[in-house]
Amino acid sequence: MELNLKINNETKFSIVKTLTLYLLIFYFVWAIKELWLINYFHSFGEITYALINASAKILVWIVPVCIFVKYFFNTSPLNYFNLNINAKRGLFWGIILSLLVGLYFTIIVYIVNDKTFHFLLPLDDYLDEFLVVGIAEEMMFRGFILKEINRRLSFWKANTITSLLFLLIHYPIWIHNDEFFVVWNHLDIFLIGFIFGFIYKKTGSLWSVVLLHSFYDLFVNMMLHS
């Protein structure tokens, strides 16, 4: 009995070490991209930059975590990320919540600020920050990190830690763009991550936060360019 308990504890510790190493490598690679490689990407034209930037996100965020899940957990990524579970419910709530977010930003832009949305955004805003951002960031943070931490801690503790890690991944680009000391950004991203985690738990589907995340970023970009 004691031997089995010791083996189980060693196995759990080994899994935690592996997950921690994976996240450290992930953060390191993404920091290099956001702090240095981004300057090289910008040397290309708008279309090429958008394609390279979106491809980089897919190659760093989506591909490795799918490989990790498939070969380390011996699980189909489709099943692991709940992409085939409660899909209709997730899509329904993703659309409803996205419409509510759209209504909120419409009131802010058209009524409060007396401006209009700017729909002619750079290609990168549509490709990377709309089509790719939702699926990539939600698979990584709510689908992977939150799930694994929640296996070991209560949901609220896991969601808080995940939200902090979600905030941390934004630091490299903020440092690059001299936006790190904008205090509101830190609170905003943490709260968004926390809310997304809660929605993911309630809907039981990653699709709800994938859609919401994508449309949230789209509305933000249209408002910033207005």
N, C-alpha and C positions, 0 to 999 in steps of 0.2 A: 504493500500500500504506500509506504513512504517512498519506495523507489519509483513507483509510477507517478507519484506527486512531484518528485524531483525532476523526472523526465519531462512531465507536462510543463513545469515551470521553466525548464531550460529551453523547451521548444517555443514557449510563448516569448521568452526573452530573445531568442534567436530571430523570431519574426519581427519583433519590435526593432531590433538592431538593423535588420534588413530594410524595413520600411523607413527608418530614420536615414539610413545611408542613401536610399533612393531619393528621398526628399532633399537631402543636402546636395546631391548631384543635380537634381532638377533645378533647384534655386540657383546654384552656381552657374549652370549652363545658361539659364534665362537671364541672369544678371549680366553675363558677358554679352549676350545678344542686345540687351536693352541699353547697356552703357557704352559699348564700343562698336559692335557690328551694325547697329542701327545707322551710324554715320556712313558706313559703306553702302548700306541699302539705299540711303537717300541720294547717293551719287547717280542712281539710275533714274530713268524717266518715271512718270507717275504710274503707268500701267505695270511696268516691270517691278517697280518698288512694291506695289500692291500685291502682286503675285508672289514675290519673294517673301514679303512680310507674312502673308497668310500661310504660305508653305512652311515657314519657320515655326509658326505656332502649331501647326498640325504635327510637324516632325518632333517638336519638343514636348508638347502637351498630350497629344492623343495617341500617337503611335507607340511610344515607350510604355505608357501605362496599360495599354491594351496587351502588349507583349508580356508585361510584368504579371498582369492578372491571369493571362492564359497559361503561362509556364510556371509561375511561382505558386499560384493558388489552384492551378489545374481547373480553371473555370472559364466558361465562355464569357467573353466581355459583354456580349449582349445580355446575358442573364445577370452577370455581376452588377452591371450598372442599371439594372431594372428598366432597360429600354424597351422590353417586351412585356412589362408588367404594369397594369393600370395605365396603359398608353393613352386610351381614349379619355380617361379621367384627367390625366396629366395635360393632354393637349387642350381639353376643354378649359381647365383652370388657367393654363398658360395663356390662352386667348383672352379669357375674361379679365385676368389681372393685367395683361398687356394693354387692353382697351382702357382700363381704369387709369393706368399710368399715362397712357396717351392723352386721356381727358385732362388729367392733372397738368401735364406739360402744356397742353393747348390753352388752358386757362392762364397759366403763368405767362406764356409767350404773347398770346393775343389780347388778353384782358389786362393783366397786371403790368406787363412790360410794353404793351401797345406795339408789338412787332409781329413779324410773321416767321414761320418756319422756313429754313433754308434747305430746300430739297436737293439742290445741285451740290452734293458733297463730293469730295475727292473719292476716287474709286476705292482707296484703302479703307475709308470709313464704311463703305457698303460691304466690301469683301471680308476684311479682317474683323472690323469692329461691329459687324452685324451678323453676317453669315457664319463666321468661324467662332467668334468670341463666346457665344452662348454654349455651344456643344463642347468646346475645348475646356473652358474654365469650369463649367459645371461638372463635367466628367471627372476632372482632376480634384476639385475641392468638395463638392457635395457628394458626388458619386464614389470617390475613392477615399480622400482624406477623412471626411466626416464619418463615413461608414466604418473605417478601420479604427478611428479613435473611439467611436460609439460602441464598438465591441468591448472596449476596456473601461470606459467611463460612462457616466450618465449622459443622456442626450444634451442637456443644457451645458454641461462642462465641455463636452465634445464640440458643440456648436460654437461656444465661445472661443475655444482654441483654434478651431477651423477658421473662424472669422478673423482672428488675429493673423493667422498664416495667410489668409486671403489678402489682408491689408499689406502684409510684408512683401508679397510678390509684386505690388505696385511701386515699391520704393525705388528700384533701379531706374525706371523711366521717369519718376518724379525727380530724382537726383539729376538725371540727364537733362531734363527740361527746366531745372531750377524751380520746381514746384513742391519740394519736400517740406518747406516750412509754411505751407498753406494749411493751417490747423484744421480747417473745415474738411479738407480732403480726407484726413485720417478718420474722423468721426463718421463721415459719410460712407466711406467704403466699408468700415467695420459694421455699421448698422445694416447696410445693404447685404453684406455677407451673412449676417445674423438672421435677417428676415428671409433670405433665400433658403437658409438651412431649415427654418421653421416651416416654410411652404413645402419644401421637399419632404419633410417628415409627415405633414398633414395629408399631402396628396399621394404619397407613396410612389411617385413617378418622377424621374429625372426630367421628363419632357416639360413639366410645368415651369421649372426654373430655367431650362434651356431657352424656351420661348420668351419668358419674362426678362431674362438677362439680355438677350439679343435686342429686344424692342426697347428696353430701358436705355441701353447704350445708344441706340439709334436716335431716340428722342433727345437725349442729352446732346449728342453731336449736332442735331438739327437746331437745337436751341442755342448752342454756343456759336453757331455760324449765322444766327439770325441777326 
